[in-house]
Amino acid sequence: MHNNSRCFLSALALLSVLVTFTACKQGAAPVADKSTPQQAPVLPSAPAAMPEPGSVPSEAAGIAWTVPAAWELGSVHQMRLATYRVRAIAGDSEDAECAVYFFGPGQGGTVEANLDRWSHQFTAADGQSPSRPAKIDKQTIAGLKVSTLTASGTYGGAGGMMGQEPEKKSNYRMRAAIIEAPGGLVFFKLTGPLNTVAAAESDFNSLLASVHRP
């Protein structure tokens, strides 16, 4: 009888110890898992700001020029060095653009062939008969030969998709220049609605006047 009592008391004491140990373990503060440290999310960086056209000179073929501050960088086009957008003036429904081309030393055709091709891209208002002859001038800037062209009328050189007939645009104007640079011919073509291009001609002339050897 006494032995049974002692065994029962011993078992009861052991049970009490186990209950106390379990309660303490459950109340302990959790330990953080250090096996996989958390990393801060990688946020996309802001795109680099495009430079203002008038802030730095542009260059190619051994010459440099300064883009008028009022002109904006346009979209990228295949085969072009750059495209500058000229905002339409009141009364015109679309902007003008100045495209710059450089095809490499000895590439792009002759000066005269390009001037002739550009002048024939313009016709009279009916879209068939020739427009007034383009005005072509020759000058020297910074020791470089420069040929300029001015033409107005219905423009048939507005590029479309490959294989499609070029779109004809009435009341258009072009100011173009070919600079015989040390590294080859550099072409500038300002085209757009007649009044917008006419208003931008002073800026175009300033661009040409800025041409120099860097």
C-alpha positions in Angstrom: 0.0 0.0 0.0 2.8 2.3 1.0 4.8 1.4 -2.1 1.8 2.1 -4.4 1.4 5.6 -2.8 5.0 6.4 -3.3 4.8 5.4 -6.9 1.7 7.5 -7.5 3.3 10.5 -5.8 6.4 10.1 -7.9 4.4 9.9 -11.1 2.4 13.0 -10.1 5.5 15.0 -9.5 7.0 14.0 -12.9 3.8 15.0 -14.6 3.9 18.4 -12.9 7.5 19.0 -14.1 6.6 18.1 -17.7 3.6 20.4 -17.7 5.8 23.3 -16.3 8.6 22.7 -18.9 6.1 22.6 -21.8 4.4 25.9 -20.7 7.8 27.6 -20.5 8.8 26.4 -23.9 5.6 27.6 -25.5 5.9 31.1 -23.9 9.5 31.6 -25.1 10.1 34.3 -27.7 10.4 32.9 -31.3 13.9 32.9 -32.8 14.1 34.6 -36.2 15.2 32.4 -39.1 18.6 33.6 -40.2 19.0 31.1 -43.0 17.4 33.3 -45.7 18.0 37.0 -45.1 15.4 39.2 -46.8 16.6 41.5 -49.6 15.2 44.9 -50.5 13.2 44.9 -53.7 15.0 46.1 -56.8 13.0 49.1 -58.1 13.2 50.1 -61.7 15.4 53.1 -62.2 14.1 56.2 -63.9 15.1 56.4 -67.5 18.0 58.7 -68.3 16.8 62.2 -69.3 17.4 63.0 -73.0 19.7 66.0 -73.5 18.2 69.2 -74.6 19.0 69.7 -78.3 20.5 73.1 -77.8 22.6 72.2 -74.8 25.4 70.3 -76.5 26.7 70.3 -80.1 26.1 67.3 -82.3 28.8 65.9 -84.6 29.6 63.5 -87.4 32.2 63.1 -90.2 34.6 65.5 -88.6 32.2 68.4 -88.1 30.0 69.6 -85.2 27.0 71.8 -85.1 24.7 73.3 -82.4 21.0 72.5 -82.6 18.6 75.4 -82.1 17.2 75.5 -78.5 13.6 75.6 -79.7 14.0 72.3 -81.6 13.2 69.0 -79.9 14.8 65.6 -80.2 12.5 63.5 -82.4 12.0 59.7 -82.6 14.8 57.4 -83.8 14.7 56.5 -87.5 16.7 54.0 -89.3 19.5 55.5 -91.5 19.3 58.8 -89.7 21.9 60.3 -87.4 19.2 62.4 -85.7 15.7 63.8 -86.1 14.7 67.2 -84.7 11.1 68.2 -84.3 10.0 71.8 -85.0 6.7 72.6 -83.4 3.9 73.8 -85.8 3.0 77.5 -85.7 -0.6 78.6 -85.4 -2.6 77.6 -88.5 -0.5 74.5 -89.4 -1.9 71.1 -88.4 1.4 69.2 -88.1 5.0 69.7 -87.0 8.0 70.0 -89.2 11.2 68.0 -88.8 14.8 68.3 -89.6 16.5 65.0 -90.5 20.3 64.5 -90.4 22.0 61.8 -92.5 25.5 60.5 -92.8 26.1 57.3 -94.8 29.9 57.1 -94.5 32.9 58.2 -96.5 32.1 58.3 -100.2 28.5 57.2 -99.6 25.1 58.8 -100.2 25.6 59.9 -103.8 27.0 63.2 -105.2 26.0 66.6 -104.1 24.4 67.5 -107.5 22.4 64.2 -107.7 20.9 64.8 -104.3 20.0 68.4 -105.0 18.3 67.4 -108.2 16.4 64.5 -106.5 15.1 66.8 -103.8 14.0 69.5 -106.2 12.0 67.0 -108.2 10.2 65.9 -105.0 8.1 69.1 -105.3 5.3 69.7 -107.8 2.8 72.4 -108.4 -0.6 72.5 -106.6 -2.1 69.9 -109.0 0.5 67.4 -107.9 1.6 66.8 -111.5 3.3 69.7 -113.1 6.7 70.9 -111.9 6.8 73.4 -109.1 8.8 76.6 -109.3 12.5 75.8 -109.7 14.2 75.1 -106.4 16.6 77.8 -105.2 20.1 76.4 -104.9 23.0 78.3 -103.3 26.7 77.6 -102.7 28.7 78.9 -99.8 31.6 78.2 -97.6 31.3 77.8 -93.8 34.3 77.2 -91.6 36.3 76.3 -94.7 33.8 73.7 -95.8 31.7 73.7 -99.0 28.0 73.9 -98.2 25.2 73.6 -100.8 21.7 74.7 -99.8 18.3 74.2 -101.4 14.9 75.8 -100.9 11.8 74.4 -102.5 8.0 74.7 -102.0 4.8 73.1 -103.4 3.3 69.7 -103.1 5.8 67.4 -101.5 6.0 63.9 -102.8 8.9 62.6 -100.7 7.1 61.9 -97.5 8.2 58.4 -96.7 5.6 55.6 -96.1 6.0 51.9 -95.6 8.4 50.0 -97.8 6.9 49.4 -101.2 4.1 52.0 -100.7 3.6 55.1 -102.8 5.0 58.1 -101.0 2.4 60.3 -99.5 1.9 63.7 -101.2 1.5 66.8 -99.0 0.4 70.1 -100.3 1.7 73.5 -99.1 5.0 72.0 -98.0 8.4 73.5 -97.9 12.0 72.2 -97.7 15.2 73.8 -96.5 18.1 71.4 -97.1 21.9 71.5 -96.9 24.7 69.3 -97.9 28.0 69.8 -96.1 31.2 68.4 -97.6 32.7 67.4 -94.3 36.2 65.8 -93.9 34.7 62.4 -93.3 32.0 62.6 -96.1 28.8 64.3 -97.0 26.4 65.3 -94.1 22.8 66.0 -95.2 20.3 68.2 -93.4 16.6 68.2 -94.5 14.1 70.5 -92.9 10.6 69.7 -94.3 7.1 70.4 -93.2 4.1 72.7 -93.6 5.1 75.8 -95.6 4.6 78.4 -92.9 6.2 76.4 -90.1 9.3 75.8 -92.1 9.4 79.4 -93.2 9.2 80.5 -89.6 12.1 78.1 -88.7 14.4 79.1 -91.4 16.4 81.5 -89.2 17.0 78.6 -86.8 18.1 76.5 -89.7 20.5 79.2 -90.9 21.8 79.4 -87.3 22.5 75.7 -87.3 24.5 75.9 -90.5 26.4 78.9 -89.2 27.4 77.0 -86.1 29.1 74.2 -88.2 32.8 73.9 -87.3 35.6 71.3 -87.0 35.7 70.1 -83.4 
